[in-house]
Amino acid sequence: MVSPPVKLAVVGGRRGRAFNRALEAFSEKVQVAAICDLSEEVLAMWRADMPDIQTFKDYDKMLGKADCDAVFVATPFLLHAEQAIKAMKAGKHVLSEVIAATTLDECWRLVETVEDTGLAYMLSENYCYMRPNMMILNMAEQRIFGEITYAEGAYIHDCRGLMFYPDGSLKWRGELSRSFLGNTYPTHSLGPVAQWLRVNQEGGDRLINTASFMTKQVAVSLYAEERFGESHPGAKRDYWMHGDSTTTVIQTERDALIALRVDYRSPRPHNMTHYILQGTSASYVSARHHREEPLIWIDERSPGQSPPEGGGPAEWEPLWKYADEYEHPRWKLWGEEAKKAGHGGGDFFILEDFVNSILERKRPPIDVYDAVTWSSIMPLSIESIKRGNVPVDIPDFRRDTH
């Protein structure tokens, strides 16, 4: 028997529209039934493409009146947790954009709501599904890296132009930089790494404690002065709470070390993905830009030796040399279709996993425990920096009680 399609409501129409290509690929399994956005312009764009869609400007009204089974939360991330909790309490499954929550209290409330309702909740962390990240996941699962000891992840993207409206007032990213310090966007960096280390999985690792360090703030005030003049309040350095760059260090239960960097204020080319994975028998370095290839070195397979005792020095190889052998099975099956969707194919696989978790009544691959563990780095980094960069404990959201 074929199940009826999941009826999906979208809150946050601008980001939601970026999923259109993925939605088209799964039109038999999911249908967009409603859209909620404060902008009449955005609602009009959706109506132009889908004349029968229900449109709302009020989120509570949408939850009460829309004919939907699930909600895709795609608003600014300070709203994600509360909107997700409201949706589940209204009986809706939730796909949430990153990050899932911004405080530990929100994290715990998300966990409690999922456990109380039994509904599907999935974090839309598309970086986990990018082709090289899934290939490294496949290699890690096959023990190609041996015992993993160290990993890095970074999100480096100059977003200063997205912080201001044309008149100089602040958009939500600007308000975020003015009001918060710390690692405010950790999941793109941490999500794939956590999966490589099998964090929160049966027999896997666990994040134990974390400390964060932040630079001074310079780049945003210089940008504000150049664009809006020296009289703009943002031209003053003390107007902003967030520094230009934050580094977070995480220790795991199995004594692996993770280093994260977030910097969406410094002027430089976009470094969409930056990852390093070090094990006892292999090492990985991601590409820095679109003209580079990701690199791998595998002991006894790649050229040279490390250390070069009786042989030549170890040499990097393109990751894709091993694609025939280690390409993730899902990319082998769906790669060409996934490439048509956004975020390096990530949007395609996210939607597939979320919808299947509802139709097949199974646990989403990135569930609420992953979502809050990865997202908790934001409030914990704030606490660490305020206390003088000291390590702070990371809760085990699967076991502790609030």
PLY file of the C-alpha trace (Angstrom):
ply
format ascii 1.0
element vertex 402
property float x
property float y
property float z
element edge 401
property int vertex1
property int vertex2
end_header
0.00 0.00 0.00
1.38 3.40 -0.99
1.37 5.95 1.81
-0.15 9.37 1.14
2.45 12.15 0.78
3.61 14.07 3.80
2.01 17.52 3.82
4.72 20.03 4.72
4.35 23.58 5.99
7.31 25.95 5.71
7.99 28.81 8.11
10.64 31.15 6.74
9.89 31.41 3.06
13.19 32.73 1.72
15.34 29.84 2.93
12.47 27.43 2.34
12.42 28.25 -1.37
15.98 26.95 -1.64
14.56 23.46 -1.05
12.37 23.62 -4.17
14.69 21.47 -6.28
14.81 18.81 -3.58
11.04 18.98 -3.14
10.55 18.37 -6.86
12.63 15.19 -6.62
10.32 13.78 -3.91
6.99 15.14 -5.12
5.34 11.72 -4.68
6.36 11.59 -1.00
6.04 15.20 0.15
3.89 18.16 -0.81
4.19 21.74 0.37
0.78 22.63 1.81
1.42 25.96 3.56
3.94 28.76 3.88
4.40 31.28 6.68
6.47 34.44 6.31
6.27 38.04 7.48
6.97 39.34 3.96
4.06 39.69 1.55
6.61 39.68 -1.28
7.85 36.24 -0.26
4.30 34.89 0.09
3.47 36.23 -3.37
6.43 34.37 -4.87
5.19 31.12 -3.37
1.63 31.74 -4.60
2.94 32.43 -8.09
4.57 28.99 -8.16
1.87 27.17 -6.17
-1.51 28.90 -6.57
-3.25 26.50 -4.16
-0.82 26.90 -1.28
-2.09 28.21 2.04
-0.24 31.36 3.14
0.11 32.85 6.62
1.93 35.71 8.29
1.20 34.46 11.81
2.95 31.24 12.87
0.42 30.28 15.55
-2.43 30.66 13.04
-0.58 28.45 10.58
-0.17 25.71 13.19
-3.88 25.91 14.02
-5.33 26.15 10.52
-2.88 24.72 7.97
-3.54 21.26 6.57
-0.09 19.85 7.30
1.66 16.88 8.90
5.09 18.45 9.38
6.79 21.82 9.65
10.08 22.90 8.14
11.53 25.61 10.41
13.68 27.86 8.21
13.60 31.17 10.10
16.52 33.02 11.76
18.03 30.58 14.22
17.17 32.44 17.40
13.57 31.34 16.67
14.21 27.69 15.85
13.78 26.01 19.21
10.56 27.75 20.24
8.97 27.25 16.82
9.96 23.59 16.74
8.53 23.01 20.23
5.26 24.73 19.30
4.96 22.64 16.15
5.45 19.34 17.97
2.99 20.33 20.69
0.54 20.99 17.84
1.12 17.42 16.61
3.51 18.21 13.75
6.79 16.51 12.87
9.69 18.97 12.59
12.62 19.50 10.25
14.68 22.34 11.73
17.34 24.44 10.09
20.57 24.95 12.01
21.25 25.62 14.74
18.60 23.78 16.77
18.79 25.85 19.96
20.76 28.72 21.48
20.51 27.98 25.22
20.85 24.83 27.31
17.28 25.32 28.52
16.06 25.25 24.90
18.12 22.10 24.31
16.52 20.28 27.22
13.03 21.43 26.29
13.50 20.17 22.74
14.57 16.76 24.05
11.64 16.60 26.45
9.14 17.59 23.75
10.38 14.94 21.32
10.33 12.30 24.04
6.85 13.34 25.21
5.26 13.53 21.74
7.07 10.70 19.95
7.14 12.81 16.79
9.97 12.89 14.28
12.44 15.72 14.81
15.44 16.10 12.49
18.14 18.74 12.20
18.67 19.97 8.66
22.48 19.87 8.80
23.21 19.65 5.09
27.01 19.67 5.45
26.83 16.09 6.77
25.55 14.97 3.38
28.07 16.63 1.07
29.86 14.15 -1.16
33.37 14.29 0.38
31.98 14.27 3.93
29.91 11.16 3.24
32.84 9.45 1.55
35.04 10.13 4.59
32.21 8.81 6.78
32.18 5.60 4.75
35.97 5.29 5.07
35.86 5.94 8.82
33.17 3.30 9.26
35.40 0.84 7.39
38.29 1.67 9.77
40.48 3.12 7.01
41.63 5.81 9.46
42.38 3.30 12.19
41.88 4.94 15.57
40.84 8.57 15.13
42.69 11.03 17.37
42.04 14.52 15.99
39.61 16.45 13.80
39.00 20.02 12.66
35.99 21.79 11.28
35.53 25.42 10.29
32.90 27.73 8.83
34.66 30.73 7.29
32.39 33.00 5.27
32.38 36.80 5.09
28.74 37.59 5.92
29.16 41.28 6.78
27.06 42.26 3.77
24.22 40.15 5.19
24.28 41.93 8.55
22.83 45.27 7.40
19.82 46.61 5.56
20.58 49.27 2.91
19.74 52.03 5.42
22.30 50.70 7.91
19.87 49.10 10.35
20.69 45.59 11.50
19.37 42.36 10.08
19.22 39.33 12.37
22.87 38.45 11.72
23.82 41.97 12.77
21.75 41.74 15.93
23.42 38.41 16.63
26.89 39.95 16.39
25.86 42.84 18.56
24.30 40.73 21.31
26.27 37.47 21.46
29.85 36.30 21.72
31.26 32.81 21.27
30.85 30.10 18.65
27.39 31.03 17.39
27.33 28.70 14.36
28.90 25.36 15.29
26.93 22.65 13.53
28.28 22.97 9.97
31.74 22.37 11.41
30.90 19.84 14.11
28.16 17.77 12.46
30.27 15.80 9.94
33.12 15.40 12.45
30.74 14.06 15.10
29.44 11.50 12.64
32.98 10.41 11.70
33.64 9.86 15.43
30.26 8.13 15.91
29.28 10.58 18.64
25.97 9.62 20.32
25.90 6.28 18.48
25.84 2.83 20.03
29.43 1.94 20.91
30.62 5.34 19.71
32.20 8.39 21.31
30.78 11.24 23.39
31.63 14.93 23.71
32.86 15.57 27.26
34.00 19.18 27.68
34.80 22.28 25.67
36.62 25.60 25.88
36.41 28.59 23.53
38.63 31.55 22.68
37.64 34.69 20.79
39.62 37.40 19.00
38.99 41.11 19.22
36.36 42.68 16.97
37.75 44.76 14.11
36.39 43.77 10.70
32.70 44.58 11.18
33.31 48.08 12.54
35.66 48.84 9.63
33.02 47.60 7.19
30.27 49.66 8.85
32.41 52.79 8.73
33.31 52.27 5.08
29.74 51.57 3.99
27.69 53.84 6.25
30.16 56.43 7.53
31.96 57.03 10.81
28.78 58.29 12.48
27.14 54.85 12.19
27.08 53.24 15.67
28.53 50.03 14.21
31.70 51.90 13.25
32.64 51.81 16.94
34.35 48.62 18.04
32.59 48.42 21.38
29.19 48.38 19.63
29.72 44.69 18.81
29.99 41.90 21.36
31.22 39.21 18.96
34.88 39.08 17.94
36.00 38.42 14.40
36.92 34.77 14.95
36.22 32.13 17.59
38.06 28.86 18.15
36.46 26.06 20.14
38.26 22.98 21.45
36.32 19.84 22.38
37.57 16.76 24.24
35.82 13.44 23.69
35.31 10.51 26.03
37.81 8.47 24.01
40.41 11.25 24.19
40.04 12.50 20.65
40.40 16.25 20.19
38.18 18.43 17.98
39.04 22.02 16.99
36.29 24.24 15.53
36.55 27.71 14.05
33.76 30.08 13.14
34.45 33.36 11.36
31.79 35.10 9.30
33.17 38.60 9.76
36.71 38.65 8.33
37.39 39.69 4.72
38.57 36.71 2.67
37.31 34.32 -0.01
34.53 31.96 1.05
35.88 28.81 2.70
32.60 26.89 2.54
34.01 23.70 4.03
37.16 23.09 6.04
37.80 19.73 7.65
40.77 17.68 8.83
40.64 14.11 10.11
43.65 12.37 11.64
43.83 8.71 12.49
46.54 6.18 13.18
46.50 4.89 9.58
45.18 7.72 7.41
44.86 11.49 7.23
42.38 13.75 5.40
42.41 17.43 4.42
39.40 18.99 2.68
39.63 21.36 -0.28
39.89 25.05 0.61
38.09 26.31 -2.52
36.45 25.06 -5.72
39.71 24.82 -7.66
41.25 22.41 -5.17
40.62 18.74 -4.54
40.22 17.10 -1.13
43.34 15.16 -0.17
43.91 11.80 1.51
46.92 9.82 2.66
46.47 6.15 3.57
49.29 4.22 5.18
50.64 1.40 2.98
48.45 2.53 0.06
49.39 6.12 -0.72
52.89 6.99 -2.02
55.71 7.21 0.50
56.08 6.43 4.15
55.44 8.34 7.37
58.04 8.63 8.77
60.13 8.09 5.60
62.33 5.31 7.00
63.78 3.38 4.09
61.38 4.96 1.61
60.24 8.25 0.16
58.25 10.83 2.14
54.50 10.44 2.42
52.57 12.20 -0.35
48.95 13.35 -0.52
46.59 11.93 -3.12
43.25 13.25 -4.43
40.39 11.77 -2.41
38.54 11.01 -5.63
41.21 8.47 -6.61
39.48 6.16 -4.14
35.90 7.02 -5.18
35.27 3.70 -6.94
36.12 1.89 -3.73
34.87 4.22 -0.99
32.20 6.48 -2.49
29.27 6.43 -0.09
26.58 4.04 -1.39
23.93 6.75 -1.31
26.04 9.03 -3.50
26.63 6.16 -5.90
22.88 5.66 -6.14
21.60 9.25 -6.05
24.62 11.43 -6.77
23.50 12.88 -10.10
20.05 13.67 -8.74
21.45 15.11 -5.50
23.76 17.49 -7.37
20.70 19.30 -8.74
19.64 20.25 -5.19
21.29 22.84 -2.96
24.27 22.79 -0.59
26.34 20.26 -2.48
23.52 17.73 -2.60
22.83 17.99 1.11
19.29 19.32 0.72
18.32 16.27 -1.35
19.42 13.69 1.23
18.03 15.68 4.17
14.56 15.79 2.69
14.70 12.10 1.78
15.75 11.11 5.31
13.19 13.34 7.02
10.25 12.18 4.93
11.26 8.51 5.21
11.56 8.82 9.00
7.90 9.91 9.06
6.55 7.41 6.53
8.54 4.47 7.94
8.15 5.52 11.60
11.88 5.34 12.30
14.45 7.48 14.07
15.84 10.31 11.89
19.57 10.01 11.12
20.24 13.41 12.74
17.87 13.22 15.67
17.13 15.55 18.56
20.06 14.23 20.63
22.52 15.01 17.84
20.81 18.35 17.23
21.11 19.59 20.81
24.57 18.11 21.40
26.00 19.95 18.39
24.01 23.12 19.03
24.91 23.27 22.74
28.38 24.42 21.72
26.95 27.93 21.27
25.81 28.51 24.88
28.74 26.52 26.26
31.23 28.62 24.29
29.63 31.77 25.68
29.98 30.42 29.20
33.60 29.36 28.62
34.66 32.76 27.29
32.86 34.67 30.04
34.63 32.52 32.65
38.06 33.19 31.18
38.22 30.49 28.49
37.92 27.65 30.99
36.65 24.20 29.96
32.97 23.54 30.67
31.16 20.18 30.68
28.96 19.13 27.76
25.74 17.50 28.97
24.82 14.00 27.88
21.33 14.81 26.66
20.55 11.12 26.21
20.97 10.27 29.88
20.90 13.26 32.23
17.72 14.71 33.68
16.89 18.40 33.59
0 1
1 2
2 3
3 4
4 5
5 6
6 7
7 8
8 9
9 10
10 11
11 12
12 13
13 14
14 15
15 16
16 17
17 18
18 19
19 20
20 21
21 22
22 23
23 24
24 25
25 26
26 27
27 28
28 29
29 30
30 31
31 32
32 33
33 34
34 35
35 36
36 37
37 38
38 39
39 40
40 41
41 42
42 43
43 44
44 45
45 46
46 47
47 48
48 49
49 50
50 51
51 52
52 53
53 54
54 55
55 56
56 57
57 58
58 59
59 60
60 61
61 62
62 63
63 64
64 65
65 66
66 67
67 68
68 69
69 70
70 71
71 72
72 73
73 74
74 75
75 76
76 77
77 78
78 79
79 80
80 81
81 82
82 83
83 84
84 85
85 86
86 87
87 88
88 89
89 90
90 91
91 92
92 93
93 94
94 95
95 96
96 97
97 98
98 99
99 100
100 101
101 102
102 103
103 104
104 105
105 106
106 107
107 108
108 109
109 110
110 111
111 112
112 113
113 114
114 115
115 116
116 117
117 118
118 119
119 120
120 121
121 122
122 123
123 124
124 125
125 126
126 127
127 128
128 129
129 130
130 131
131 132
132 133
133 134
134 135
135 136
136 137
137 138
138 139
139 140
140 141
141 142
142 143
143 144
144 145
145 146
146 147
147 148
148 149
149 150
150 151
151 152
152 153
153 154
154 155
155 156
156 157
157 158
158 159
159 160
160 161
161 162
162 163
163 164
164 165
165 166
166 167
167 168
168 169
169 170
170 171
171 172
172 173
173 174
174 175
175 176
176 177
177 178
178 179
179 180
180 181
181 182
182 183
183 184
184 185
185 186
186 187
187 188
188 189
189 190
190 191
191 192
192 193
193 194
194 195
195 196
196 197
197 198
198 199
199 200
200 201
201 202
202 203
203 204
204 205
205 206
206 207
207 208
208 209
209 210
210 211
211 212
212 213
213 214
214 215
215 216
216 217
217 218
218 219
219 220
220 221
221 222
222 223
223 224
224 225
225 226
226 227
227 228
228 229
229 230
230 231
231 232
232 233
233 234
234 235
235 236
236 237
237 238
238 239
239 240
240 241
241 242
242 243
243 244
244 245
245 246
246 247
247 248
248 249
249 250
250 251
251 252
252 253
253 254
254 255
255 256
256 257
257 258
258 259
259 260
260 261
261 262
262 263
263 264
264 265
265 266
266 267
267 268
268 269
269 270
270 271
271 272
272 273
273 274
274 275
275 276
276 277
277 278
278 279
279 280
280 281
281 282
282 283
283 284
284 285
285 286
286 287
287 288
288 289
289 290
290 291
291 292
292 293
293 294
294 295
295 296
296 297
297 298
298 299
299 300
300 301
301 302
302 303
303 304
304 305
305 306
306 307
307 308
308 309
309 310
310 311
311 312
312 313
313 314
314 315
315 316
316 317
317 318
318 319
319 320
320 321
321 322
322 323
323 324
324 325
325 326
326 327
327 328
328 329
329 330
330 331
331 332
332 333
333 334
334 335
335 336
336 337
337 338
338 339
339 340
340 341
341 342
342 343
343 344
344 345
345 346
346 347
347 348
348 349
349 350
350 351
351 352
352 353
353 354
354 355
355 356
356 357
357 358
358 359
359 360
360 361
361 362
362 363
363 364
364 365
365 366
366 367
367 368
368 369
369 370
370 371
371 372
372 373
373 374
374 375
375 376
376 377
377 378
378 379
379 380
380 381
381 382
382 383
383 384
384 385
385 386
386 387
387 388
388 389
389 390
390 391
391 392
392 393
393 394
394 395
395 396
396 397
397 398
398 399
399 400
400 401
